[in-house]
Amino acid sequence: MLEIVDLAKRYGDVVALDGASFTARRGRLVGFLGPNGAGKTTAMRAIFGLIVPDRGETRWEGRPIVPAARLRFGYMPEQRGLYPRMRVHEQLVYFAQQHGLGGRAAAAAATRWLERLGLVDRARSKLEDLSHGNQQRVQLATALVHDPDLLVLDEPFSGLDPINVRLLKEAFLAMRDRGKTLVFSTHQMEQVEELCESIAIVDGGRVVVAGAVRDVKRDMNRRIVRLATDGDGRGNGRGSGRGLDWLGELPGVEVGAQRQDYLELTVPADLDPQRILRTAVERGERVARFEIADPSLEEVFVAHVGRRAVSDEEEHLAAGTAPPASGEPR
């Protein structure tokens, strides 16, 4: 189990971390989310001893992380760190040996991961001769070649085509199923929705929400209803065209996105979503679609960090000043 405990870090006047804490358990994929400059990369670097926090600590299996423990970790940074003129297989062997594998074991592990990631035919190629997607695969292989117990990845899907994204997903899920701990940051919420059981959202150097994805969604205190009727009045030629004005009679129900063939409604926690269906039937509507869902992770993300980002921008606009540049301290 990985624990981030009350991490704080300043770079001059810039607060990168301000008491951040969260936990990632074994056999879990954890999405580490936040806007640019929120502190994600700084927290990841603290795990690997690349920065020394001003306060707090990182723990693995209940103990402070020491260099010997990091030999069992894998790291895929956003700023890639491989040797462009070194051949691919040679590079993997080198990194495996840095994590304690002997020569034969390192060579076998390198070959195994090149096969797994579809790079056997590029084993003798120099890294600089590979496409961006293949370089990304090699970077992942260097993080996996020693079979780490903890894998930390910073924006692993950035710039990848669908084939490479699928390869990464398959590798992540296989590791999870073997009881490994994986933590990755991304701005692609659909990847988090598909892969992660837990999330932690960081903003302004603090973890503002963390926990199981389902629990975090339910804590939003609202549900989503997807509704389509044959008489919804949007010119689709399927019904009476009477409209859905009656929705205004239901307290707290908000009409959100109008999709091609349904409306998306936001329903407060104190209103039974089934009341919408009953009211539609009572009004004589022919209901073609009725679904109840939790808010998306994108909605959760915006709810927790979007308001502060907007208010900060408005404050700077009112003062006639520019907002601070995004991006975390390097």
C-alpha positions in Angstrom: 0.0 0.0 0.0 1.2 3.5 -0.9 0.5 6.4 1.4 1.1 10.1 0.8 0.9 11.8 4.1 0.6 15.6 4.6 3.1 16.4 1.9 4.1 20.1 1.6 6.5 21.7 -0.8 7.3 25.3 -1.8 9.5 26.7 -4.5 10.0 30.3 -3.4 6.6 31.9 -3.4 5.0 29.0 -5.4 3.1 26.4 -3.3 3.4 23.1 -5.1 2.0 20.9 -2.3 0.0 22.1 0.7 -0.7 19.1 3.0 -1.6 16.5 0.3 -2.6 13.1 1.5 -4.1 10.0 -0.2 -3.7 6.2 -0.2 -3.4 3.6 -3.1 -4.0 0.0 -2.1 -2.6 -3.2 -3.7 -4.4 -4.5 -6.7 -5.9 -1.1 -7.5 -5.7 1.3 -10.3 -5.8 4.8 -8.9 -6.4 7.9 -11.0 -4.5 10.9 -9.7 -6.3 13.9 -11.2 -6.0 17.7 -11.1 -5.7 20.8 -13.2 -2.3 21.9 -14.5 -0.1 23.1 -11.7 -2.1 21.4 -9.0 0.8 19.4 -7.6 0.5 16.0 -9.2 4.0 15.8 -10.7 5.6 17.1 -7.5 3.8 14.4 -5.4 5.0 11.7 -7.8 8.6 13.0 -7.6 8.4 12.9 -3.8 7.5 9.1 -4.0 10.8 8.5 -5.9 13.0 10.9 -3.8 13.5 13.2 -6.7 12.4 16.1 -4.4 12.6 16.5 -0.7 9.3 17.7 0.8 9.2 20.5 3.3 6.8 18.5 5.4 5.2 15.1 5.4 6.3 11.7 4.1 5.7 8.9 1.7 5.1 5.4 2.9 5.1 1.9 1.4 3.6 -1.0 3.4 3.4 1.3 6.4 7.0 2.3 6.4 8.8 5.5 5.2 10.1 4.9 1.6 13.8 4.3 1.5 16.1 3.8 -1.6 16.0 0.0 -1.3 12.2 0.0 -1.5 12.3 2.1 -4.6 14.1 -0.7 -6.5 10.6 -2.4 -6.5 8.9 0.7 -8.0 8.4 1.7 -11.6 8.1 5.3 -12.9 7.0 6.7 -16.2 7.5 10.5 -16.1 5.7 12.9 -18.4 9.1 14.2 -19.5 10.6 11.0 -20.9 14.0 10.1 -19.7 15.6 7.6 -22.1 18.8 7.6 -24.0 18.0 8.5 -27.7 21.1 6.8 -29.2 21.0 3.6 -27.2 19.4 0.5 -28.8 16.1 -0.5 -27.4 16.9 -4.0 -26.0 20.2 -2.7 -24.6 18.3 0.1 -22.9 15.8 -2.2 -21.3 18.6 -4.5 -20.0 20.4 -1.5 -18.5 17.4 -0.3 -16.6 16.5 -3.8 -15.4 20.1 -4.1 -14.0 19.7 -0.8 -12.3 16.8 -2.4 -10.4 18.9 -5.3 -9.3 18.4 -8.0 -12.0 21.4 -10.0 -13.1 22.5 -10.0 -16.7 20.7 -13.1 -18.0 17.5 -12.2 -16.1 17.6 -8.7 -17.3 18.0 -9.8 -21.0 15.1 -12.3 -20.6 12.9 -9.7 -19.1 13.7 -7.2 -21.8 12.9 -9.6 -24.5 9.6 -10.6 -22.8 8.4 -7.0 -22.6 9.4 -6.2 -26.1 7.3 -9.2 -27.2 4.4 -8.1 -25.0 4.4 -4.6 -26.3 4.9 -5.5 -30.0 8.4 -4.1 -30.3 10.5 -7.2 -31.0 11.3 -6.1 -34.5 12.7 -2.8 -33.1 14.9 -4.4 -30.5 18.1 -3.3 -32.2 16.8 0.1 -33.3 18.1 3.3 -31.7 15.4 5.0 -29.7 15.7 8.2 -31.7 14.7 6.2 -34.9 11.3 5.2 -33.4 8.0 6.9 -33.7 6.6 8.8 -30.7 4.2 6.0 -30.0 6.9 3.4 -30.0 9.1 5.5 -27.9 6.3 5.7 -25.4 6.0 1.9 -25.4 9.8 1.6 -24.7 9.4 4.1 -21.9 6.6 1.9 -20.4 8.8 -1.2 -20.8 11.6 0.4 -18.8 9.2 1.0 -16.0 7.9 -2.6 -16.1 11.0 -4.6 -17.0 11.8 -5.4 -13.4 8.2 -6.4 -12.5 7.6 -3.6 -10.0 5.2 -3.8 -7.1 4.2 -0.1 -7.6 3.9 1.6 -10.9 3.5 5.4 -11.1 2.8 7.0 -14.5 2.5 10.7 -15.3 0.2 11.3 -18.4 0.9 7.9 -19.9 -1.7 8.3 -22.7 -0.5 11.6 -23.9 -0.2 11.7 -27.7 -0.9 8.0 -28.3 -3.0 6.5 -31.0 -5.8 4.1 -30.1 -3.7 1.0 -30.7 -1.0 2.2 -28.3 -3.6 3.3 -25.8 -5.1 -0.2 -25.9 -1.7 -1.8 -25.4 -1.1 0.3 -22.3 -4.5 -0.5 -20.9 -4.0 -4.2 -21.3 -0.6 -4.0 -19.5 -2.1 -2.0 -16.7 -5.0 -4.4 -16.1 -2.7 -7.4 -16.2 -0.6 -5.8 -13.5 -3.6 -4.9 -11.4 -4.9 -8.5 -11.7 -1.5 -9.7 -10.3 -1.9 -7.6 -7.2 0.3 -4.6 -8.2 -0.5 -1.0 -7.3 -0.8 1.5 -10.1 -1.2 5.3 -9.9 -1.5 7.4 -13.0 -2.3 11.0 -13.8 -4.3 12.0 -16.9 -6.6 14.6 -18.2 -8.5 12.0 -20.2 -11.4 11.2 -17.9 -12.8 8.5 -20.1 -9.6 6.5 -19.4 -10.1 6.9 -15.7 -13.8 5.9 -16.0 -12.8 2.7 -17.8 -9.8 1.7 -15.7 -9.8 3.0 -12.2 -11.5 1.8 -9.0 -10.3 4.8 -7.0 -9.4 8.4 -7.6 -7.7 11.3 -5.8 -8.3 14.8 -7.1 -5.7 17.4 -6.1 -6.1 21.2 -6.5 -3.9 23.9 -5.1 -1.5 21.4 -3.6 -4.3 19.7 -1.6 -6.3 16.5 -2.2 -9.8 17.8 -2.3 -11.5 14.5 -2.7 -10.4 10.8 -2.7 -11.9 7.4 -2.5 -13.7 4.7 -4.6 -15.0 6.1 -7.9 -18.6 5.0 -7.1 -18.5 6.6 -3.6 -17.1 9.9 -4.9 -19.8 10.1 -7.5 -22.6 9.3 -5.0 -21.2 12.0 -2.7 -22.1 14.6 -5.4 -25.7 14.4 -4.0 -27.2 14.3 -7.4 -28.1 11.7 -10.1 -28.3 11.9 -13.8 -31.5 10.9 -15.7 -31.4 10.3 -19.5 -34.9 10.8 -20.8 -36.5 10.6 -24.3 -40.2 10.7 -25.1 -42.0 10.5 -28.4 -43.5 13.9 -27.8 -40.5 15.9 -26.7 -41.1 18.7 -29.1 -37.6 18.9 -30.6 -38.8 18.5 -34.2 -37.8 14.8 -34.6 -41.2 14.0 -36.1 -41.8 11.2 -33.6 -44.7 12.6 -31.4 -47.2 15.2 -30.4 -44.6 18.0 -30.1 -46.1 19.1 -26.7 -42.6 19.6 -25.2 -41.4 18.8 -21.7 -42.5 22.0 -19.9 -43.8 19.9 -17.1 -40.2 19.2 -15.9 -40.3 22.7 -14.4 -42.8 21.5 -11.9 -40.3 19.1 -10.4 -38.2 20.9 -7.7 -34.5 21.0 -8.4 -34.5 19.2 -11.7 -32.2 20.9 -14.2 -32.2 20.2 -18.0 -28.6 19.7 -19.0 -27.2 18.6 -22.4 -29.6 17.9 -25.2 -28.2 14.9 -27.0 -29.3 13.8 -30.4 -32.1 11.5 -29.1 -32.5 12.2 -25.4 -32.3 14.9 -22.7 -29.9 14.7 -19.8 -31.4 15.8 -16.5 -29.7 16.6 -13.2 -31.7 15.4 -10.3 -31.1 16.4 -6.6 -30.5 13.7 -4.0 -33.7 14.4 -2.2 -35.9 13.8 -5.3 -36.6 10.2 -6.3 -35.6 10.0 -10.0 -38.6 7.6 -10.5 -40.8 10.6 -9.9 -39.8 11.9 -13.3 -40.9 8.7 -15.0 -44.2 8.6 -13.1 -44.9 12.3 -14.0 -44.1 11.6 -17.7 -46.6 8.7 -17.8 -49.2 10.7 -15.9 -48.8 13.5 -18.6 -49.5 11.0 -21.3 -45.9 11.0 -22.6 -44.7 7.9 -24.4 -41.3 7.3 -22.8 -38.8 5.9 -25.2 -35.8 6.0 -22.9 -35.3 6.3 -19.1 -32.0 5.7 -17.5 -30.6 6.7 -14.0 -26.9 7.2 -13.7 -24.3 8.7 -11.4 -22.5 11.9 -12.5 -19.6 11.4 -14.8 -16.0 11.8 -13.5 -15.8 14.9 -15.7 -18.7 16.4 -13.7 -17.1 15.4 -10.4 -13.8 17.0 -11.5 -15.4 20.3 -12.6 -17.5 20.4 -9.4 -14.4 20.2 -7.2 -11.8 22.3 -9.1 -13.7 24.1 -11.8 -15.3 26.8 -9.6 -12.0 27.8 -8.1 -10.4 28.0 -11.5 -13.2 30.2 -12.8 -13.2 32.5 -9.8 -9.4 32.9 -10.0 -9.7 33.9 -13.6 -12.5 36.3 -13.0 -10.5 37.9 -10.1 -7.6 38.5 -12.4 -9.8 39.9 -15.2 -11.4 42.3 -12.7 -8.0 43.5 -11.5 -6.6 43.7 -15.0 -3.8 41.3 -14.3 -2.8 38.0 -16.0 -3.4 34.8 -14.1 -0.2 32.9 -13.1 1.3 30.6 -15.7 0.1 27.0 -15.4 2.5 24.0 -15.1 4.2 22.6 -12.1 7.6 23.7 -10.9 10.4 21.7 -12.5 
